[in-house]
Amino acid sequence: MHSSPGYKDYCLNYQTIRERIAYWIVGMHDIAPAETIRMPGSQLMLDNMLHVSRSSLNQELKLMEKEGYFRITGREMQDWDKEKLEELI
């Protein structure tokens, strides 16, 4: 029985954590276009989806926010720059 590749499998096509984050954000917007993207209920879920460590994910999210890719408020990403994110993927 052959199963179709899951989200995590596609995510692994991207080498850097930054690329994986960008892929996730753009993908979430394509699924449900909105001004705000809600992050998963726990960071562990996002860590597992992107196949990265929690500390590495936190560090990259903070750096990307500082560089203007998006703004994080609680568990929501806002003011994200889709064009800038798409350049990464």
Secondary structure as UniProt FT lines:
FT   HELIX           7..11
FT   TURN            12..13
FT   HELIX           17..31
FT   STRAND          37..38
FT   HELIX           43..50
FT   HELIX           54..66
FT   TURN            67..68
FT   STRAND          71..73
FT   TURN            74..75
FT   STRAND          76..78
FT   HELIX           82..88
//
